[in-house]
Amino acid sequence: MQIAAGKLIRLFLIILICYVSIVAFAIADQANYFYDDSGQLSRVLKSNNGLIYQYDQVGNLLAIINGITSSNPPILQSVVPNERWSPL
């Protein structure tokens, strides 16, 4: 009887490990898709990797930009009214 109980416990542990592995793999492989107002794919985010899709005025795909995204939002350092913005 002890041998059967030991085999049953091993079988249960193997099934549990397989289930946890499948669930972890499925969760790790998710991506978020974003579309613009015209319904075209604009961004794909997966973990810290991202793709940005750029289109021309009539909707033709111009570029796909591959980049790393940050989970931290930008921090506003200061606000100066009536000053023109310029990129760094």
C-alpha positions as protocol buffer text, in pm:
chain_id: "A"
residue {
  index: 1
  type: MET
  ca { x: 0 y: 0 z: 0 }
}
residue {
  index: 2
  type: GLN
  ca { x: 291 y: 239 z: 74 }
}
residue {
  index: 3
  type: ILE
  ca { x: 435 y: 183 z: -274 }
}
residue {
  index: 4
  type: ALA
  ca { x: 106 y: 277 z: -440 }
}
residue {
  index: 5
  type: ALA
  ca { x: 78 y: 592 z: -224 }
}
residue {
  index: 6
  type: GLY
  ca { x: 436 y: 694 z: -317 }
}
residue {
  index: 7
  type: LYS
  ca { x: 361 y: 649 z: -689 }
}
residue {
  index: 8
  type: LEU
  ca { x: 42 y: 847 z: -651 }
}
residue {
  index: 9
  type: ILE
  ca { x: 227 y: 1133 z: -482 }
}
residue {
  index: 10
  type: ARG
  ca { x: 496 y: 1134 z: -754 }
}
residue {
  index: 11
  type: LEU
  ca { x: 230 y: 1135 z: -1027 }
}
residue {
  index: 12
  type: PHE
  ca { x: 51 y: 1425 z: -857 }
}
residue {
  index: 13
  type: LEU
  ca { x: 377 y: 1623 z: -830 }
}
residue {
  index: 14
  type: ILE
  ca { x: 461 y: 1563 z: -1198 }
}
residue {
  index: 15
  type: ILE
  ca { x: 115 y: 1678 z: -1304 }
}
residue {
  index: 16
  type: LEU
  ca { x: 141 y: 1984 z: -1079 }
}
residue {
  index: 17
  type: ILE
  ca { x: 483 y: 2079 z: -1219 }
}
residue {
  index: 18
  type: CYS
  ca { x: 356 y: 2043 z: -1577 }
}
residue {
  index: 19
  type: TYR
  ca { x: 51 y: 2257 z: -1503 }
}
residue {
  index: 20
  type: VAL
  ca { x: 255 y: 2533 z: -1338 }
}
residue {
  index: 21
  type: SER
  ca { x: 505 y: 2530 z: -1626 }
}
residue {
  index: 22
  type: ILE
  ca { x: 231 y: 2565 z: -1889 }
}
residue {
  index: 23
  type: VAL
  ca { x: 57 y: 2847 z: -1702 }
}
residue {
  index: 24
  type: ALA
  ca { x: 386 y: 3034 z: -1646 }
}
residue {
  index: 25
  type: PHE
  ca { x: 477 y: 2999 z: -2014 }
}
residue {
  index: 26
  type: ALA
  ca { x: 137 y: 3127 z: -2124 }
}
residue {
  index: 27
  type: ILE
  ca { x: 154 y: 3430 z: -1895 }
}
residue {
  index: 28
  type: ALA
  ca { x: 511 y: 3518 z: -1997 }
}
residue {
  index: 29
  type: ASP
  ca { x: 422 y: 3519 z: -2367 }
}
residue {
  index: 30
  type: GLN
  ca { x: 146 y: 3784 z: -2360 }
}
residue {
  index: 31
  type: ALA
  ca { x: 158 y: 4103 z: -2563 }
}
residue {
  index: 32
  type: ASN
  ca { x: -53 y: 4420 z: -2569 }
}
residue {
  index: 33
  type: TYR
  ca { x: -166 y: 4558 z: -2905 }
}
residue {
  index: 34
  type: PHE
  ca { x: -265 y: 4923 z: -2959 }
}
residue {
  index: 35
  type: TYR
  ca { x: -449 y: 5066 z: -3259 }
}
residue {
  index: 36
  type: ASP
  ca { x: -488 y: 5423 z: -3384 }
}
residue {
  index: 37
  type: ASP
  ca { x: -816 y: 5599 z: -3465 }
}
residue {
  index: 38
  type: SER
  ca { x: -824 y: 5452 z: -3818 }
}
residue {
  index: 39
  type: GLY
  ca { x: -788 y: 5097 z: -3684 }
}
residue {
  index: 40
  type: GLN
  ca { x: -426 y: 5043 z: -3785 }
}
residue {
  index: 41
  type: LEU
  ca { x: -181 y: 4874 z: -3552 }
}
residue {
  index: 42
  type: SER
  ca { x: 25 y: 5148 z: -3387 }
}
residue {
  index: 43
  type: ARG
  ca { x: 217 y: 4971 z: -3106 }
}
residue {
  index: 44
  type: VAL
  ca { x: 292 y: 4626 z: -2972 }
}
residue {
  index: 45
  type: LEU
  ca { x: 425 y: 4595 z: -2618 }
}
residue {
  index: 46
  type: LYS
  ca { x: 564 y: 4270 z: -2480 }
}
residue {
  index: 47
  type: SER
  ca { x: 749 y: 4285 z: -2146 }
}
residue {
  index: 48
  type: ASN
  ca { x: 1001 y: 4568 z: -2191 }
}
residue {
  index: 49
  type: ASN
  ca { x: 1019 y: 4533 z: -2569 }
}
residue {
  index: 50
  type: GLY
  ca { x: 806 y: 4735 z: -2805 }
}
residue {
  index: 51
  type: LEU
  ca { x: 735 y: 4795 z: -3171 }
}
residue {
  index: 52
  type: ILE
  ca { x: 603 y: 5124 z: -3304 }
}
residue {
  index: 53
  type: TYR
  ca { x: 435 y: 5130 z: -3644 }
}
residue {
  index: 54
  type: GLN
  ca { x: 445 y: 5454 z: -3845 }
}
residue {
  index: 55
  type: TYR
  ca { x: 214 y: 5529 z: -4138 }
}
residue {
  index: 56
  type: ASP
  ca { x: 189 y: 5807 z: -4397 }
}
residue {
  index: 57
  type: GLN
  ca { x: -117 y: 6030 z: -4449 }
}
residue {
  index: 58
  type: VAL
  ca { x: -301 y: 5771 z: -4661 }
}
residue {
  index: 59
  type: GLY
  ca { x: -225 y: 5475 z: -4434 }
}
residue {
  index: 60
  type: ASN
  ca { x: 76 y: 5314 z: -4600 }
}
residue {
  index: 61
  type: LEU
  ca { x: 323 y: 5159 z: -4356 }
}
residue {
  index: 62
  type: LEU
  ca { x: 642 y: 5364 z: -4350 }
}
residue {
  index: 63
  type: ALA
  ca { x: 844 y: 5212 z: -4067 }
}
residue {
  index: 64
  type: ILE
  ca { x: 847 y: 4968 z: -3781 }
}
residue {
  index: 65
  type: ILE
  ca { x: 1064 y: 5093 z: -3497 }
}
residue {
  index: 66
  type: ASN
  ca { x: 1198 y: 4838 z: -3251 }
}
residue {
  index: 67
  type: GLY
  ca { x: 1280 y: 4965 z: -2907 }
}
residue {
  index: 68
  type: ILE
  ca { x: 1290 y: 4898 z: -2537 }
}
residue {
  index: 69
  type: THR
  ca { x: 1017 y: 5056 z: -2332 }
}
residue {
  index: 70
  type: SER
  ca { x: 1029 y: 5159 z: -1972 }
}
residue {
  index: 71
  type: SER
  ca { x: 775 y: 5066 z: -1707 }
}
residue {
  index: 72
  type: ASN
  ca { x: 851 y: 5393 z: -1527 }
}
residue {
  index: 73
  type: PRO
  ca { x: 656 y: 5698 z: -1643 }
}
residue {
  index: 74
  type: PRO
  ca { x: 849 y: 6016 z: -1726 }
}
residue {
  index: 75
  type: ILE
  ca { x: 895 y: 6259 z: -1440 }
}
residue {
  index: 76
  type: LEU
  ca { x: 793 y: 6621 z: -1491 }
}
residue {
  index: 77
  type: GLN
  ca { x: 1083 y: 6835 z: -1372 }
}
residue {
  index: 78
  type: SER
  ca { x: 939 y: 7183 z: -1420 }
}
residue {
  index: 79
  type: VAL
  ca { x: 669 y: 7382 z: -1594 }
}
residue {
  index: 80
  type: VAL
  ca { x: 747 y: 7717 z: -1753 }
}
residue {
  index: 81
  type: PRO
  ca { x: 441 y: 7892 z: -1897 }
}
residue {
  index: 82
  type: ASN
  ca { x: 459 y: 8076 z: -2230 }
}
residue {
  index: 83
  type: GLU
  ca { x: 791 y: 7916 z: -2325 }
}
residue {
  index: 84
  type: ARG
  ca { x: 824 y: 7732 z: -2653 }
}
residue {
  index: 85
  type: TRP
  ca { x: 908 y: 7361 z: -2626 }
}
residue {
  index: 86
  type: SER
  ca { x: 1215 y: 7227 z: -2801 }
}
residue {
  index: 87
  type: PRO
  ca { x: 1355 y: 6875 z: -2796 }
}
residue {
  index: 88
  type: LEU
  ca { x: 1678 y: 6809 z: -2609 }
}
